[in-house]
Every structure is written in C-alpha cells, then in structure tokens.
Amino acid sequence: MTSDLRRRLLLVHAHPDDETLTTGGTIAHYAAQADTSVTLVTCTLGEQGEVIPAHLAGLAPDRGDQLGGYRAGELAAACAALGVTDHRYLGGIGRWRDSGMALAGHGVRAATPAQLHPRAFARPAAFGEQVDALAAVLSEVRPHAS
C-alpha cells in the first residue's frame, strides 16, 4: 500500500545491476531521506547476461542456466546496500526472462521473435501484460517521480 510519506520515487530497470550502474547514487540518496520512499522494479533476472569471472562460467545460459538466481542474490545485496526496502520483480520473480541483446546495435545480431525464449521480456506478445503489471505497481505506489 501507499505510505503516508511525503515523497514517493519509483525506478524501473530491465535486469539486476542496472539499479547500481545507472541510478545507484539517486536511489541511495533518496532512500536515505526520511520523507521519501523508494520503490525499485526489476523486469527480469538477467539470465542472459555476460558471465565474466571464469569461476562463475557454469551459471551461463548455455551451461547450468543458473545466472538468474545468482543475480537475484546480488540484487538483494545491492538493495540492502542502497537502502531499498520496497523491491519488486515486474509480474513476480522470474515472470519474464532476460532477452539478451535482442536489439541490434550492440554488436550482436537481433533475435527474431521466434528465436526468443517463450518468457523473453522482448517478446512483442508480452507487451500488454507487461504494461498492465507496471500500471498496477504505479497505481499502488502512486509515485511523485518515476
């Protein structure tokens, strides 16, 4: 439910680590303010992300396909460090799967809708459901800024 605090801020990111890399300073600043509530919405678990440390290679989607669970743990730690107490996964945890670099222009060939995972966030057929899920959060939180 909406709190009685004076200000409400809502941030929406595609996958874990976006909150830290792109808006971490903003999140930490406002989360530390007693008169502001911060809601963070993450759309996917980041399952298709690049695995850089060699000791985590088994988590990759083409191997153990456990990267999403690992990144959920990282996101929980990031929320704690940033002061976020209201974190939500759009549509519930794991509802939509990271689409990888489904868009051209990132040095990767664009995936066609047929090549995307059935739960891929980038699937055009999912757009209406995603909008409805975000609209429900907006209606509940009623942010002053998003």
C-alpha positions in Angstrom: 0.0 0.0 0.0 1.0 3.6 -0.4 2.8 5.0 2.5 2.0 8.3 4.2 5.4 9.7 3.4 5.5 13.0 1.5 7.5 11.8 -1.5 7.4 8.6 -3.5 10.0 7.6 -6.1 9.7 4.7 -8.5 12.6 3.3 -10.6 12.2 0.6 -13.2 15.1 -1.4 -14.7 15.4 -4.3 -17.1 17.7 -6.5 -15.1 19.8 -6.8 -11.9 22.8 -4.4 -11.7 21.1 -1.7 -13.7 20.0 -0.1 -10.5 23.5 0.1 -9.2 25.2 1.0 -12.5 22.7 3.6 -13.7 20.8 5.1 -10.7 22.6 3.8 -7.6 23.5 7.3 -6.5 20.0 8.5 -6.9 18.5 5.5 -5.1 20.9 5.8 -2.2 20.3 9.5 -1.8 16.5 9.3 -1.7 16.4 6.0 0.2 18.3 7.8 3.0 15.7 10.6 3.2 13.2 10.0 6.0 10.5 11.8 4.0 10.9 9.7 0.8 10.0 6.1 0.0 11.8 4.4 -2.9 10.3 1.5 -4.9 12.5 -0.4 -7.3 11.0 -2.6 -10.0 13.2 -5.1 -11.9 11.8 -6.6 -15.0 13.9 -9.8 -15.4 16.5 -11.8 -13.5 19.2 -11.0 -16.1 19.6 -14.7 -17.1 21.2 -13.9 -20.5 23.8 -11.6 -19.0 27.5 -12.0 -19.8 29.4 -14.1 -17.2 32.9 -12.6 -16.8 34.6 -14.3 -13.9 35.8 -17.8 -15.1 34.7 -19.4 -11.8 31.1 -18.5 -12.5 31.1 -19.8 -16.1 28.8 -22.7 -15.1 26.0 -20.3 -14.4 25.8 -19.2 -18.0 22.6 -19.8 -20.0 24.4 -22.3 -22.3 25.6 -24.3 -19.4 23.9 -24.5 -16.0 21.4 -21.7 -16.8 21.5 -20.5 -13.1 22.7 -17.0 -13.7 19.3 -15.5 -12.9 19.2 -17.0 -9.4 22.8 -15.8 -8.7 21.9 -12.3 -9.9 18.8 -12.2 -7.8 21.1 -12.7 -4.8 23.3 -9.9 -6.0 20.3 -7.6 -6.4 19.1 -8.4 -2.9 22.5 -7.4 -1.6 22.5 -4.2 -3.7 19.1 -3.2 -2.4 20.3 -3.6 1.1 23.4 -1.5 0.4 21.4 1.2 -1.4 18.7 1.3 1.3 15.8 -0.1 -0.9 13.1 -1.7 1.2 10.5 -2.0 -1.5 11.8 -4.1 -4.4 9.6 -5.9 -6.8 10.0 -8.0 -9.9 7.6 -7.0 -12.6 4.9 -9.6 -12.7 6.6 -11.6 -9.9 10.1 -13.1 -9.7 11.0 -14.9 -13.0 7.9 -13.9 -14.8 9.9 -12.6 -17.8 13.2 -13.9 -18.8 16.1 -11.6 -19.9 16.1 -11.3 -23.7 19.8 -10.9 -24.0 20.9 -8.4 -26.7 17.7 -8.8 -28.6 18.1 -5.4 -30.2 20.6 -4.6 -33.0 23.3 -2.1 -32.5 25.2 -3.8 -29.6 27.5 -5.9 -31.8 25.0 -8.7 -31.7 22.6 -9.8 -34.4 19.0 -9.0 -33.4 17.0 -12.1 -32.4 13.7 -12.6 -34.2 10.6 -13.2 -32.0 10.7 -16.9 -33.0 14.3 -17.2 -31.6 13.4 -15.6 -28.2 12.7 -17.7 -25.1 8.9 -18.2 -24.5 9.1 -15.9 -21.5 11.5 -13.4 -23.0 10.9 -9.8 -22.0 11.3 -8.7 -25.6 8.6 -10.8 -27.0 6.1 -8.5 -28.6 3.1 -10.6 -27.5 4.1 -9.9 -23.8 3.9 -6.1 -24.1 0.3 -5.7 -23.0 0.8 -7.9 -19.9 4.0 -6.0 -19.0 2.2 -2.7 -19.3 -0.7 -4.0 -17.1 1.8 -5.2 -14.5 3.6 -1.9 -14.4 0.3 0.0 -14.3 -0.7 -2.0 -11.3 2.5 -1.0 -9.5 2.1 2.6 -10.5 -1.5 2.6 -9.2 -0.5 1.1 -5.9 2.7 3.2 -5.3 1.4 6.4 -6.8 4.9 7.8 -7.3 5.7 11.5 -7.4 8.6 10.7 -9.7 9.4 7.7 -11.8 
